[in-house]
Amino acid sequence: MFLLLFKSLHIVGFVAWFAGLFYLVRMFVYHVEALAKPQPDRDILARQLNGMEWRVYRIILGPAVAVTWACGTVMLVEHGWEWLRGNGWMQAKLVLLALLTGYHYACKGIIRKLEVGEVPFTSFQFRLLNEVPTLFLVAIVLLAVYRNSFNVWYALAGIFGFALLLFAGAKLYKRSREGK
């Protein structure tokens, strides 16, 4: 029962974490587009979006990351070191989670840059960056569900193929927007 409670909270945490990441980077797209608008719209929209970005980062993402990592750590401790050593899928998942956490903190740096009017990426590049959590989500869920029962190379090839589809979809969407 103890483990199920922490597993449930872990799931709630990562759902909120991913929702926050998807929303935050989408706001980056709007923020960059707002900075291209004439005054006074540019300053009004940029201020509003920056406030929203910080609220999402602090109020949604901060607690979601803490709950995800805390509950996941409790489950790892409960399972023990030997269990972790014998489960390559969990080791791979932890590497992906470390990378995702790096992405999370990189988003904080982007908020700071946008706050001072610095534009680190185009709106299209931010749209692509918004798909990065999707790739993490697919990979992490596949690892958690299939565990040690799948071929890593097929999984990597599938995720790479999925990434190519996301990129192609983003390019098609960009073309359709530019055609309007």
C-alpha positions in Angstrom: 0.0 0.0 0.0 2.9 2.3 0.9 4.5 1.9 -2.5 1.2 2.4 -4.4 0.7 5.8 -2.7 4.1 7.0 -3.8 3.6 5.5 -7.3 0.3 7.4 -7.6 1.9 10.7 -6.4 4.8 10.1 -8.8 2.4 9.7 -11.7 0.5 12.9 -10.7 3.8 14.7 -10.4 5.1 13.8 -13.8 1.8 14.5 -15.5 1.9 18.0 -14.0 5.5 18.3 -14.9 5.0 17.5 -18.6 1.8 19.6 -18.8 3.8 22.6 -17.4 6.7 22.0 -19.8 4.3 21.9 -22.8 2.6 25.0 -21.7 5.7 26.9 -20.8 7.5 26.4 -24.1 4.3 27.2 -26.0 4.3 30.5 -24.2 7.9 31.1 -25.4 6.6 30.8 -28.9 4.0 33.5 -28.2 6.5 35.6 -26.3 8.9 35.7 -29.3 6.0 36.5 -31.6 5.0 39.3 -29.2 8.5 40.8 -29.3 8.1 41.2 -33.1 4.9 43.3 -32.7 4.9 47.2 -32.7 4.7 49.2 -29.6 2.7 49.4 -27.3 1.5 45.8 -27.9 5.1 44.5 -27.7 5.7 45.7 -24.1 2.2 44.9 -22.9 2.3 41.3 -24.3 5.9 40.6 -23.3 5.2 41.7 -19.7 2.1 39.6 -19.5 3.7 36.5 -21.0 6.8 36.9 -18.8 4.6 37.0 -15.7 2.7 33.9 -16.9 6.0 32.1 -17.6 7.3 32.7 -14.1 4.0 31.6 -12.5 4.0 28.3 -14.5 7.6 27.7 -13.7 7.3 28.4 -10.0 3.8 27.3 -9.2 3.3 24.3 -11.5 6.7 23.1 -12.6 8.6 23.6 -9.3 6.3 21.5 -7.1 5.7 18.9 -10.0 9.5 18.3 -10.3 9.8 18.0 -6.5 7.0 15.5 -6.2 8.2 13.5 -9.2 11.7 13.2 -7.9 10.8 12.8 -4.2 8.3 10.0 -4.8 10.5 8.3 -7.4 13.4 8.4 -5.0 11.3 6.8 -2.2 10.3 4.0 -4.6 13.9 3.4 -5.6 15.0 3.3 -1.9 12.2 0.9 -1.2 13.2 -1.4 -4.0 16.9 -1.3 -3.0 20.3 -0.9 -4.7 20.4 -4.5 -6.0 17.1 -4.1 -7.7 18.3 -0.9 -9.4 21.6 -2.5 -10.5 19.6 -5.4 -12.1 17.2 -3.3 -14.0 18.8 -1.5 -17.0 15.4 0.0 -17.9 15.4 2.0 -14.7 19.0 3.1 -15.2 18.0 4.4 -18.7 14.9 6.1 -17.2 17.1 7.9 -14.6 19.4 9.1 -17.4 16.4 10.4 -19.3 15.0 12.0 -16.2 18.3 13.8 -15.5 18.3 15.1 -19.1 14.7 16.2 -18.7 15.6 18.0 -15.5 18.4 19.8 -17.4 15.8 20.8 -20.1 13.6 22.0 -17.2 16.3 24.3 -15.8 17.3 25.4 -19.3 13.7 26.7 -19.6 14.4 28.9 -16.6 17.3 30.4 -18.4 15.1 31.1 -21.4 12.6 32.9 -19.2 15.3 35.1 -17.9 16.5 35.9 -21.5 13.1 36.7 -22.8 12.5 38.8 -19.7 15.2 41.3 -20.9 14.1 41.1 -24.5 16.8 38.7 -25.6 15.5 36.2 -28.2 17.5 32.9 -28.1 15.4 31.1 -30.7 12.9 31.8 -33.5 9.2 31.0 -32.9 9.7 27.9 -35.2 12.7 26.8 -33.2 10.6 27.1 -30.0 7.9 25.0 -31.6 10.5 22.3 -32.2 11.8 22.7 -28.7 8.2 22.2 -27.5 8.3 18.7 -28.9 11.4 17.6 -26.9 9.3 16.7 -23.8 7.1 14.6 -26.1 10.2 12.5 -27.0 11.1 12.2 -23.4 7.6 11.2 -22.4 7.4 8.5 -25.1 10.8 7.1 -24.2 10.1 7.1 -20.4 6.7 5.6 -20.7 7.9 2.8 -23.0 10.7 2.1 -20.5 8.3 2.0 -17.6 5.8 -0.2 -19.3 8.0 -2.7 -21.2 10.9 -2.6 -18.7 13.5 -5.2 -19.7 11.4 -7.0 -22.2 12.1 -4.9 -25.4 15.0 -4.4 -27.7 16.8 -1.1 -27.0 17.8 -0.6 -30.6 14.3 -1.0 -31.9 13.1 1.4 -29.3 15.7 4.0 -30.2 14.9 3.6 -33.8 11.2 4.0 -33.1 11.8 7.1 -31.0 14.1 8.5 -33.7 11.4 7.8 -36.3 8.8 9.5 -34.1 11.1 12.5 -33.8 11.4 12.7 -37.6 7.6 12.6 -37.9 7.3 15.4 -35.3 9.8 17.5 -37.2 8.0 16.9 -40.5 4.7 17.8 -39.0 6.2 21.0 -37.6 7.6 21.9 -41.0 4.3 21.2 -42.7 2.5 23.4 -40.1 5.0 26.2 -40.7 4.4 26.0 -44.4 0.7 26.1 -44.0 1.0 29.1 -41.6 3.2 31.0 -44.1 0.8 30.3 -46.9 -2.0 32.1 -45.2 
